[in-house]
Amino acid sequence: MQTHKLIQLDALKPNVPQRFDVDGKGILLCRVQDSVHAVQDMCTHEDVSLSLGVLCEHRLRCPLHGSEFDIRTGQVLDEPADENLKTYDVSIENGWVLLDV
């Protein structure tokens, strides 16, 4: 497992998904209040970036067909997607968001 220092926590806007490229993978960081979650950036229904979607509390909505996912678990909450998102471990250390891949 490799840890990547991505962004300072204060620079990560709440409720605004932010995309990062990590080891050739699109990873989406989502800050909700004081927690940060990381999921794959591509929707499992169609190849579209979820960074263009809407984050409301812990629900991330795909901009193309409206599938919704729980950013804490990756679980599909609303169709048409039927496959969960991959999630990644995140930690905060000395004010930095760290991602384990």
Phi and psi restraints in degrees (range 20) as a CNS / XPLOR table:
assign (resid 1 and name C) (resid 2 and name N)
       (resid 2 and name CA) (resid 2 and name C) 1.0 -119.3 20.0 2
assign (resid 2 and name N) (resid 2 and name CA)
       (resid 2 and name C) (resid 3 and name N) 1.0 138.2 20.0 2
assign (resid 2 and name C) (resid 3 and name N)
       (resid 3 and name CA) (resid 3 and name C) 1.0 -103.1 20.0 2
assign (resid 3 and name N) (resid 3 and name CA)
       (resid 3 and name C) (resid 4 and name N) 1.0 134.2 20.0 2
assign (resid 3 and name C) (resid 4 and name N)
       (resid 4 and name CA) (resid 4 and name C) 1.0 -119.1 20.0 2
assign (resid 4 and name N) (resid 4 and name CA)
       (resid 4 and name C) (resid 5 and name N) 1.0 131.3 20.0 2
assign (resid 4 and name C) (resid 5 and name N)
       (resid 5 and name CA) (resid 5 and name C) 1.0 -87.0 20.0 2
assign (resid 5 and name N) (resid 5 and name CA)
       (resid 5 and name C) (resid 6 and name N) 1.0 114.5 20.0 2
assign (resid 5 and name C) (resid 6 and name N)
       (resid 6 and name CA) (resid 6 and name C) 1.0 -100.0 20.0 2
assign (resid 6 and name N) (resid 6 and name CA)
       (resid 6 and name C) (resid 7 and name N) 1.0 -50.8 20.0 2
assign (resid 6 and name C) (resid 7 and name N)
       (resid 7 and name CA) (resid 7 and name C) 1.0 -162.1 20.0 2
assign (resid 7 and name N) (resid 7 and name CA)
       (resid 7 and name C) (resid 8 and name N) 1.0 151.7 20.0 2
assign (resid 7 and name C) (resid 8 and name N)
       (resid 8 and name CA) (resid 8 and name C) 1.0 -71.7 20.0 2
assign (resid 8 and name N) (resid 8 and name CA)
       (resid 8 and name C) (resid 9 and name N) 1.0 139.9 20.0 2
assign (resid 8 and name C) (resid 9 and name N)
       (resid 9 and name CA) (resid 9 and name C) 1.0 -55.9 20.0 2
assign (resid 9 and name N) (resid 9 and name CA)
       (resid 9 and name C) (resid 10 and name N) 1.0 -41.4 20.0 2
assign (resid 9 and name C) (resid 10 and name N)
       (resid 10 and name CA) (resid 10 and name C) 1.0 -63.5 20.0 2
assign (resid 10 and name N) (resid 10 and name CA)
       (resid 10 and name C) (resid 11 and name N) 1.0 -23.3 20.0 2
assign (resid 10 and name C) (resid 11 and name N)
       (resid 11 and name CA) (resid 11 and name C) 1.0 -85.7 20.0 2
assign (resid 11 and name N) (resid 11 and name CA)
       (resid 11 and name C) (resid 12 and name N) 1.0 -11.9 20.0 2
assign (resid 11 and name C) (resid 12 and name N)
       (resid 12 and name CA) (resid 12 and name C) 1.0 -89.4 20.0 2
assign (resid 12 and name N) (resid 12 and name CA)
       (resid 12 and name C) (resid 13 and name N) 1.0 109.8 20.0 2
assign (resid 12 and name C) (resid 13 and name N)
       (resid 13 and name CA) (resid 13 and name C) 1.0 -71.4 20.0 2
assign (resid 13 and name N) (resid 13 and name CA)
       (resid 13 and name C) (resid 14 and name N) 1.0 134.1 20.0 2
assign (resid 13 and name C) (resid 14 and name N)
       (resid 14 and name CA) (resid 14 and name C) 1.0 -63.2 20.0 2
assign (resid 14 and name N) (resid 14 and name CA)
       (resid 14 and name C) (resid 15 and name N) 1.0 141.5 20.0 2
assign (resid 14 and name C) (resid 15 and name N)
       (resid 15 and name CA) (resid 15 and name C) 1.0 62.6 20.0 2
assign (resid 15 and name N) (resid 15 and name CA)
       (resid 15 and name C) (resid 16 and name N) 1.0 20.3 20.0 2
assign (resid 15 and name C) (resid 16 and name N)
       (resid 16 and name CA) (resid 16 and name C) 1.0 -127.0 20.0 2
assign (resid 16 and name N) (resid 16 and name CA)
       (resid 16 and name C) (resid 17 and name N) 1.0 103.3 20.0 2
assign (resid 16 and name C) (resid 17 and name N)
       (resid 17 and name CA) (resid 17 and name C) 1.0 -58.8 20.0 2
assign (resid 17 and name N) (resid 17 and name CA)
       (resid 17 and name C) (resid 18 and name N) 1.0 137.2 20.0 2
assign (resid 17 and name C) (resid 18 and name N)
       (resid 18 and name CA) (resid 18 and name C) 1.0 -127.9 20.0 2
assign (resid 18 and name N) (resid 18 and name CA)
       (resid 18 and name C) (resid 19 and name N) 1.0 129.0 20.0 2
assign (resid 18 and name C) (resid 19 and name N)
       (resid 19 and name CA) (resid 19 and name C) 1.0 -92.1 20.0 2
assign (resid 19 and name N) (resid 19 and name CA)
       (resid 19 and name C) (resid 20 and name N) 1.0 141.1 20.0 2
assign (resid 19 and name C) (resid 20 and name N)
       (resid 20 and name CA) (resid 20 and name C) 1.0 -133.6 20.0 2
assign (resid 20 and name N) (resid 20 and name CA)
       (resid 20 and name C) (resid 21 and name N) 1.0 146.9 20.0 2
assign (resid 20 and name C) (resid 21 and name N)
       (resid 21 and name CA) (resid 21 and name C) 1.0 -98.6 20.0 2
assign (resid 21 and name N) (resid 21 and name CA)
       (resid 21 and name C) (resid 22 and name N) 1.0 118.7 20.0 2
assign (resid 21 and name C) (resid 22 and name N)
       (resid 22 and name CA) (resid 22 and name C) 1.0 -128.8 20.0 2
assign (resid 22 and name N) (resid 22 and name CA)
       (resid 22 and name C) (resid 23 and name N) 1.0 116.3 20.0 2
assign (resid 22 and name C) (resid 23 and name N)
       (resid 23 and name CA) (resid 23 and name C) 1.0 52.0 20.0 2
assign (resid 23 and name N) (resid 23 and name CA)
       (resid 23 and name C) (resid 24 and name N) 1.0 39.6 20.0 2
assign (resid 23 and name C) (resid 24 and name N)
       (resid 24 and name CA) (resid 24 and name C) 1.0 79.8 20.0 2
assign (resid 24 and name N) (resid 24 and name CA)
       (resid 24 and name C) (resid 25 and name N) 1.0 7.0 20.0 2
assign (resid 24 and name C) (resid 25 and name N)
       (resid 25 and name CA) (resid 25 and name C) 1.0 -113.2 20.0 2
assign (resid 25 and name N) (resid 25 and name CA)
       (resid 25 and name C) (resid 26 and name N) 1.0 141.5 20.0 2
assign (resid 25 and name C) (resid 26 and name N)
       (resid 26 and name CA) (resid 26 and name C) 1.0 -82.7 20.0 2
assign (resid 26 and name N) (resid 26 and name CA)
       (resid 26 and name C) (resid 27 and name N) 1.0 119.0 20.0 2
assign (resid 26 and name C) (resid 27 and name N)
       (resid 27 and name CA) (resid 27 and name C) 1.0 -119.1 20.0 2
assign (resid 27 and name N) (resid 27 and name CA)
       (resid 27 and name C) (resid 28 and name N) 1.0 136.8 20.0 2
assign (resid 27 and name C) (resid 28 and name N)
       (resid 28 and name CA) (resid 28 and name C) 1.0 -109.7 20.0 2
assign (resid 28 and name N) (resid 28 and name CA)
       (resid 28 and name C) (resid 29 and name N) 1.0 122.9 20.0 2
assign (resid 28 and name C) (resid 29 and name N)
       (resid 29 and name CA) (resid 29 and name C) 1.0 -96.8 20.0 2
assign (resid 29 and name N) (resid 29 and name CA)
       (resid 29 and name C) (resid 30 and name N) 1.0 135.5 20.0 2
assign (resid 29 and name C) (resid 30 and name N)
       (resid 30 and name CA) (resid 30 and name C) 1.0 -130.7 20.0 2
assign (resid 30 and name N) (resid 30 and name CA)
       (resid 30 and name C) (resid 31 and name N) 1.0 120.0 20.0 2
assign (resid 30 and name C) (resid 31 and name N)
       (resid 31 and name CA) (resid 31 and name C) 1.0 -102.8 20.0 2
assign (resid 31 and name N) (resid 31 and name CA)
       (resid 31 and name C) (resid 32 and name N) 1.0 126.4 20.0 2
assign (resid 31 and name C) (resid 32 and name N)
       (resid 32 and name CA) (resid 32 and name C) 1.0 -127.4 20.0 2
assign (resid 32 and name N) (resid 32 and name CA)
       (resid 32 and name C) (resid 33 and name N) 1.0 112.1 20.0 2
assign (resid 32 and name C) (resid 33 and name N)
       (resid 33 and name CA) (resid 33 and name C) 1.0 54.8 20.0 2
assign (resid 33 and name N) (resid 33 and name CA)
       (resid 33 and name C) (resid 34 and name N) 1.0 -119.0 20.0 2
assign (resid 33 and name C) (resid 34 and name N)
       (resid 34 and name CA) (resid 34 and name C) 1.0 -98.7 20.0 2
assign (resid 34 and name N) (resid 34 and name CA)
       (resid 34 and name C) (resid 35 and name N) 1.0 5.6 20.0 2
assign (resid 34 and name C) (resid 35 and name N)
       (resid 35 and name CA) (resid 35 and name C) 1.0 -108.1 20.0 2
assign (resid 35 and name N) (resid 35 and name CA)
       (resid 35 and name C) (resid 36 and name N) 1.0 149.4 20.0 2
assign (resid 35 and name C) (resid 36 and name N)
       (resid 36 and name CA) (resid 36 and name C) 1.0 -125.9 20.0 2
assign (resid 36 and name N) (resid 36 and name CA)
       (resid 36 and name C) (resid 37 and name N) 1.0 135.0 20.0 2
assign (resid 36 and name C) (resid 37 and name N)
       (resid 37 and name CA) (resid 37 and name C) 1.0 -127.6 20.0 2
assign (resid 37 and name N) (resid 37 and name CA)
       (resid 37 and name C) (resid 38 and name N) 1.0 153.0 20.0 2
assign (resid 37 and name C) (resid 38 and name N)
       (resid 38 and name CA) (resid 38 and name C) 1.0 -129.3 20.0 2
assign (resid 38 and name N) (resid 38 and name CA)
       (resid 38 and name C) (resid 39 and name N) 1.0 132.2 20.0 2
assign (resid 38 and name C) (resid 39 and name N)
       (resid 39 and name CA) (resid 39 and name C) 1.0 -136.5 20.0 2
assign (resid 39 and name N) (resid 39 and name CA)
       (resid 39 and name C) (resid 40 and name N) 1.0 165.0 20.0 2
assign (resid 39 and name C) (resid 40 and name N)
       (resid 40 and name CA) (resid 40 and name C) 1.0 -61.7 20.0 2
assign (resid 40 and name N) (resid 40 and name CA)
       (resid 40 and name C) (resid 41 and name N) 1.0 149.2 20.0 2
assign (resid 40 and name C) (resid 41 and name N)
       (resid 41 and name CA) (resid 41 and name C) 1.0 -82.6 20.0 2
assign (resid 41 and name N) (resid 41 and name CA)
       (resid 41 and name C) (resid 42 and name N) 1.0 -26.3 20.0 2
assign (resid 41 and name C) (resid 42 and name N)
       (resid 42 and name CA) (resid 42 and name C) 1.0 -89.0 20.0 2
assign (resid 42 and name N) (resid 42 and name CA)
       (resid 42 and name C) (resid 43 and name N) 1.0 134.9 20.0 2
assign (resid 42 and name C) (resid 43 and name N)
       (resid 43 and name CA) (resid 43 and name C) 1.0 -63.1 20.0 2
assign (resid 43 and name N) (resid 43 and name CA)
       (resid 43 and name C) (resid 44 and name N) 1.0 144.2 20.0 2
assign (resid 43 and name C) (resid 44 and name N)
       (resid 44 and name CA) (resid 44 and name C) 1.0 -82.0 20.0 2
assign (resid 44 and name N) (resid 44 and name CA)
       (resid 44 and name C) (resid 45 and name N) 1.0 -8.3 20.0 2
assign (resid 44 and name C) (resid 45 and name N)
       (resid 45 and name CA) (resid 45 and name C) 1.0 -90.1 20.0 2
assign (resid 45 and name N) (resid 45 and name CA)
       (resid 45 and name C) (resid 46 and name N) 1.0 -49.7 20.0 2
assign (resid 45 and name C) (resid 46 and name N)
       (resid 46 and name CA) (resid 46 and name C) 1.0 -135.2 20.0 2
assign (resid 46 and name N) (resid 46 and name CA)
       (resid 46 and name C) (resid 47 and name N) 1.0 156.0 20.0 2
assign (resid 46 and name C) (resid 47 and name N)
       (resid 47 and name CA) (resid 47 and name C) 1.0 -77.5 20.0 2
assign (resid 47 and name N) (resid 47 and name CA)
       (resid 47 and name C) (resid 48 and name N) 1.0 84.3 20.0 2
assign (resid 47 and name C) (resid 48 and name N)
       (resid 48 and name CA) (resid 48 and name C) 1.0 -138.6 20.0 2
assign (resid 48 and name N) (resid 48 and name CA)
       (resid 48 and name C) (resid 49 and name N) 1.0 142.4 20.0 2
assign (resid 48 and name C) (resid 49 and name N)
       (resid 49 and name CA) (resid 49 and name C) 1.0 -70.6 20.0 2
assign (resid 49 and name N) (resid 49 and name CA)
       (resid 49 and name C) (resid 50 and name N) 1.0 126.9 20.0 2
assign (resid 49 and name C) (resid 50 and name N)
       (resid 50 and name CA) (resid 50 and name C) 1.0 -75.6 20.0 2
assign (resid 50 and name N) (resid 50 and name CA)
       (resid 50 and name C) (resid 51 and name N) 1.0 -9.6 20.0 2
assign (resid 50 and name C) (resid 51 and name N)
       (resid 51 and name CA) (resid 51 and name C) 1.0 -65.0 20.0 2
assign (resid 51 and name N) (resid 51 and name CA)
       (resid 51 and name C) (resid 52 and name N) 1.0 -17.7 20.0 2
assign (resid 51 and name C) (resid 52 and name N)
       (resid 52 and name CA) (resid 52 and name C) 1.0 -89.8 20.0 2
assign (resid 52 and name N) (resid 52 and name CA)
       (resid 52 and name C) (resid 53 and name N) 1.0 -1.8 20.0 2
assign (resid 52 and name C) (resid 53 and name N)
       (resid 53 and name CA) (resid 53 and name C) 1.0 -84.4 20.0 2
assign (resid 53 and name N) (resid 53 and name CA)
       (resid 53 and name C) (resid 54 and name N) 1.0 -174.2 20.0 2
assign (resid 53 and name C) (resid 54 and name N)
       (resid 54 and name CA) (resid 54 and name C) 1.0 -112.5 20.0 2
assign (resid 54 and name N) (resid 54 and name CA)
       (resid 54 and name C) (resid 55 and name N) 1.0 132.3 20.0 2
assign (resid 54 and name C) (resid 55 and name N)
       (resid 55 and name CA) (resid 55 and name C) 1.0 -109.7 20.0 2
assign (resid 55 and name N) (resid 55 and name CA)
       (resid 55 and name C) (resid 56 and name N) 1.0 120.6 20.0 2
assign (resid 55 and name C) (resid 56 and name N)
       (resid 56 and name CA) (resid 56 and name C) 1.0 -128.6 20.0 2
assign (resid 56 and name N) (resid 56 and name CA)
       (resid 56 and name C) (resid 57 and name N) 1.0 110.1 20.0 2
assign (resid 56 and name C) (resid 57 and name N)
       (resid 57 and name CA) (resid 57 and name C) 1.0 56.7 20.0 2
assign (resid 57 and name N) (resid 57 and name CA)
       (resid 57 and name C) (resid 58 and name N) 1.0 -120.2 20.0 2
assign (resid 57 and name C) (resid 58 and name N)
       (resid 58 and name CA) (resid 58 and name C) 1.0 -103.5 20.0 2
assign (resid 58 and name N) (resid 58 and name CA)
       (resid 58 and name C) (resid 59 and name N) 1.0 14.3 20.0 2
assign (resid 58 and name C) (resid 59 and name N)
       (resid 59 and name CA) (resid 59 and name C) 1.0 -104.3 20.0 2
assign (resid 59 and name N) (resid 59 and name CA)
       (resid 59 and name C) (resid 60 and name N) 1.0 123.8 20.0 2
assign (resid 59 and name C) (resid 60 and name N)
       (resid 60 and name CA) (resid 60 and name C) 1.0 -109.3 20.0 2
assign (resid 60 and name N) (resid 60 and name CA)
       (resid 60 and name C) (resid 61 and name N) 1.0 122.4 20.0 2
assign (resid 60 and name C) (resid 61 and name N)
       (resid 61 and name CA) (resid 61 and name C) 1.0 -105.1 20.0 2
assign (resid 61 and name N) (resid 61 and name CA)
       (resid 61 and name C) (resid 62 and name N) 1.0 130.0 20.0 2
assign (resid 61 and name C) (resid 62 and name N)
       (resid 62 and name CA) (resid 62 and name C) 1.0 -68.0 20.0 2
assign (resid 62 and name N) (resid 62 and name CA)
       (resid 62 and name C) (resid 63 and name N) 1.0 136.8 20.0 2
assign (resid 62 and name C) (resid 63 and name N)
       (resid 63 and name CA) (resid 63 and name C) 1.0 -73.9 20.0 2
assign (resid 63 and name N) (resid 63 and name CA)
       (resid 63 and name C) (resid 64 and name N) 1.0 -14.8 20.0 2
assign (resid 63 and name C) (resid 64 and name N)
       (resid 64 and name CA) (resid 64 and name C) 1.0 -88.3 20.0 2
assign (resid 64 and name N) (resid 64 and name CA)
       (resid 64 and name C) (resid 65 and name N) 1.0 -58.7 20.0 2
assign (resid 64 and name C) (resid 65 and name N)
       (resid 65 and name CA) (resid 65 and name C) 1.0 -120.6 20.0 2
assign (resid 65 and name N) (resid 65 and name CA)
       (resid 65 and name C) (resid 66 and name N) 1.0 3.6 20.0 2
assign (resid 65 and name C) (resid 66 and name N)
       (resid 66 and name CA) (resid 66 and name C) 1.0 83.8 20.0 2
assign (resid 66 and name N) (resid 66 and name CA)
       (resid 66 and name C) (resid 67 and name N) 1.0 9.9 20.0 2
assign (resid 66 and name C) (resid 67 and name N)
       (resid 67 and name CA) (resid 67 and name C) 1.0 -57.2 20.0 2
assign (resid 67 and name N) (resid 67 and name CA)
       (resid 67 and name C) (resid 68 and name N) 1.0 146.0 20.0 2
assign (resid 67 and name C) (resid 68 and name N)
       (resid 68 and name CA) (resid 68 and name C) 1.0 -123.7 20.0 2
assign (resid 68 and name N) (resid 68 and name CA)
       (resid 68 and name C) (resid 69 and name N) 1.0 144.5 20.0 2
assign (resid 68 and name C) (resid 69 and name N)
       (resid 69 and name CA) (resid 69 and name C) 1.0 -132.3 20.0 2
assign (resid 69 and name N) (resid 69 and name CA)
       (resid 69 and name C) (resid 70 and name N) 1.0 149.0 20.0 2
assign (resid 69 and name C) (resid 70 and name N)
       (resid 70 and name CA) (resid 70 and name C) 1.0 -88.1 20.0 2
assign (resid 70 and name N) (resid 70 and name CA)
       (resid 70 and name C) (resid 71 and name N) 1.0 117.4 20.0 2
assign (resid 70 and name C) (resid 71 and name N)
       (resid 71 and name CA) (resid 71 and name C) 1.0 -70.0 20.0 2
assign (resid 71 and name N) (resid 71 and name CA)
       (resid 71 and name C) (resid 72 and name N) 1.0 -16.2 20.0 2
assign (resid 71 and name C) (resid 72 and name N)
       (resid 72 and name CA) (resid 72 and name C) 1.0 -76.1 20.0 2
assign (resid 72 and name N) (resid 72 and name CA)
       (resid 72 and name C) (resid 73 and name N) 1.0 -34.2 20.0 2
assign (resid 72 and name C) (resid 73 and name N)
       (resid 73 and name CA) (resid 73 and name C) 1.0 -121.3 20.0 2
assign (resid 73 and name N) (resid 73 and name CA)
       (resid 73 and name C) (resid 74 and name N) 1.0 -16.3 20.0 2
assign (resid 73 and name C) (resid 74 and name N)
       (resid 74 and name CA) (resid 74 and name C) 1.0 83.3 20.0 2
assign (resid 74 and name N) (resid 74 and name CA)
       (resid 74 and name C) (resid 75 and name N) 1.0 -4.2 20.0 2
assign (resid 74 and name C) (resid 75 and name N)
       (resid 75 and name CA) (resid 75 and name C) 1.0 -63.6 20.0 2
assign (resid 75 and name N) (resid 75 and name CA)
       (resid 75 and name C) (resid 76 and name N) 1.0 138.3 20.0 2
assign (resid 75 and name C) (resid 76 and name N)
       (resid 76 and name CA) (resid 76 and name C) 1.0 -68.8 20.0 2
assign (resid 76 and name N) (resid 76 and name CA)
       (resid 76 and name C) (resid 77 and name N) 1.0 130.1 20.0 2
assign (resid 76 and name C) (resid 77 and name N)
       (resid 77 and name CA) (resid 77 and name C) 1.0 -108.1 20.0 2
assign (resid 77 and name N) (resid 77 and name CA)
       (resid 77 and name C) (resid 78 and name N) 1.0 -23.3 20.0 2
assign (resid 77 and name C) (resid 78 and name N)
       (resid 78 and name CA) (resid 78 and name C) 1.0 -151.8 20.0 2
assign (resid 78 and name N) (resid 78 and name CA)
       (resid 78 and name C) (resid 79 and name N) 1.0 141.8 20.0 2
assign (resid 78 and name C) (resid 79 and name N)
       (resid 79 and name CA) (resid 79 and name C) 1.0 -68.1 20.0 2
assign (resid 79 and name N) (resid 79 and name CA)
       (resid 79 and name C) (resid 80 and name N) 1.0 165.6 20.0 2
assign (resid 79 and name C) (resid 80 and name N)
       (resid 80 and name CA) (resid 80 and name C) 1.0 -88.6 20.0 2
assign (resid 80 and name N) (resid 80 and name CA)
       (resid 80 and name C) (resid 81 and name N) 1.0 -8.8 20.0 2
assign (resid 80 and name C) (resid 81 and name N)
       (resid 81 and name CA) (resid 81 and name C) 1.0 -62.1 20.0 2
assign (resid 81 and name N) (resid 81 and name CA)
       (resid 81 and name C) (resid 82 and name N) 1.0 145.4 20.0 2
assign (resid 81 and name C) (resid 82 and name N)
       (resid 82 and name CA) (resid 82 and name C) 1.0 -131.5 20.0 2
assign (resid 82 and name N) (resid 82 and name CA)
       (resid 82 and name C) (resid 83 and name N) 1.0 8.0 20.0 2
assign (resid 82 and name C) (resid 83 and name N)
       (resid 83 and name CA) (resid 83 and name C) 1.0 -121.8 20.0 2
assign (resid 83 and name N) (resid 83 and name CA)
       (resid 83 and name C) (resid 84 and name N) 1.0 132.1 20.0 2
assign (resid 83 and name C) (resid 84 and name N)
       (resid 84 and name CA) (resid 84 and name C) 1.0 -67.7 20.0 2
assign (resid 84 and name N) (resid 84 and name CA)
       (resid 84 and name C) (resid 85 and name N) 1.0 157.6 20.0 2
assign (resid 84 and name C) (resid 85 and name N)
       (resid 85 and name CA) (resid 85 and name C) 1.0 -80.7 20.0 2
assign (resid 85 and name N) (resid 85 and name CA)
       (resid 85 and name C) (resid 86 and name N) 1.0 149.6 20.0 2
assign (resid 85 and name C) (resid 86 and name N)
       (resid 86 and name CA) (resid 86 and name C) 1.0 -75.3 20.0 2
assign (resid 86 and name N) (resid 86 and name CA)
       (resid 86 and name C) (resid 87 and name N) 1.0 137.8 20.0 2
assign (resid 86 and name C) (resid 87 and name N)
       (resid 87 and name CA) (resid 87 and name C) 1.0 -111.9 20.0 2
assign (resid 87 and name N) (resid 87 and name CA)
       (resid 87 and name C) (resid 88 and name N) 1.0 159.9 20.0 2
assign (resid 87 and name C) (resid 88 and name N)
       (resid 88 and name CA) (resid 88 and name C) 1.0 -132.4 20.0 2
assign (resid 88 and name N) (resid 88 and name CA)
       (resid 88 and name C) (resid 89 and name N) 1.0 149.9 20.0 2
assign (resid 88 and name C) (resid 89 and name N)
       (resid 89 and name CA) (resid 89 and name C) 1.0 -76.3 20.0 2
assign (resid 89 and name N) (resid 89 and name CA)
       (resid 89 and name C) (resid 90 and name N) 1.0 135.2 20.0 2
assign (resid 89 and name C) (resid 90 and name N)
       (resid 90 and name CA) (resid 90 and name C) 1.0 -127.4 20.0 2
assign (resid 90 and name N) (resid 90 and name CA)
       (resid 90 and name C) (resid 91 and name N) 1.0 143.3 20.0 2
assign (resid 90 and name C) (resid 91 and name N)
       (resid 91 and name CA) (resid 91 and name C) 1.0 -139.5 20.0 2
assign (resid 91 and name N) (resid 91 and name CA)
       (resid 91 and name C) (resid 92 and name N) 1.0 162.1 20.0 2
assign (resid 91 and name C) (resid 92 and name N)
       (resid 92 and name CA) (resid 92 and name C) 1.0 -116.9 20.0 2
assign (resid 92 and name N) (resid 92 and name CA)
       (resid 92 and name C) (resid 93 and name N) 1.0 126.7 20.0 2
assign (resid 92 and name C) (resid 93 and name N)
       (resid 93 and name CA) (resid 93 and name C) 1.0 -140.0 20.0 2
assign (resid 93 and name N) (resid 93 and name CA)
       (resid 93 and name C) (resid 94 and name N) 1.0 123.8 20.0 2
assign (resid 93 and name C) (resid 94 and name N)
       (resid 94 and name CA) (resid 94 and name C) 1.0 51.6 20.0 2
assign (resid 94 and name N) (resid 94 and name CA)
       (resid 94 and name C) (resid 95 and name N) 1.0 38.7 20.0 2
assign (resid 94 and name C) (resid 95 and name N)
       (resid 95 and name CA) (resid 95 and name C) 1.0 81.6 20.0 2
assign (resid 95 and name N) (resid 95 and name CA)
       (resid 95 and name C) (resid 96 and name N) 1.0 2.8 20.0 2
assign (resid 95 and name C) (resid 96 and name N)
       (resid 96 and name CA) (resid 96 and name C) 1.0 -107.1 20.0 2
assign (resid 96 and name N) (resid 96 and name CA)
       (resid 96 and name C) (resid 97 and name N) 1.0 144.8 20.0 2
assign (resid 96 and name C) (resid 97 and name N)
       (resid 97 and name CA) (resid 97 and name C) 1.0 -88.1 20.0 2
assign (resid 97 and name N) (resid 97 and name CA)
       (resid 97 and name C) (resid 98 and name N) 1.0 122.5 20.0 2
assign (resid 97 and name C) (resid 98 and name N)
       (resid 98 and name CA) (resid 98 and name C) 1.0 -111.2 20.0 2
assign (resid 98 and name N) (resid 98 and name CA)
       (resid 98 and name C) (resid 99 and name N) 1.0 139.0 20.0 2
assign (resid 98 and name C) (resid 99 and name N)
       (resid 99 and name CA) (resid 99 and name C) 1.0 -119.1 20.0 2
assign (resid 99 and name N) (resid 99 and name CA)
       (resid 99 and name C) (resid 100 and name N) 1.0 131.6 20.0 2
assign (resid 99 and name C) (resid 100 and name N)
       (resid 100 and name CA) (resid 100 and name C) 1.0 -100.6 20.0 2
assign (resid 100 and name N) (resid 100 and name CA)
       (resid 100 and name C) (resid 101 and name N) 1.0 122.7 20.0 2
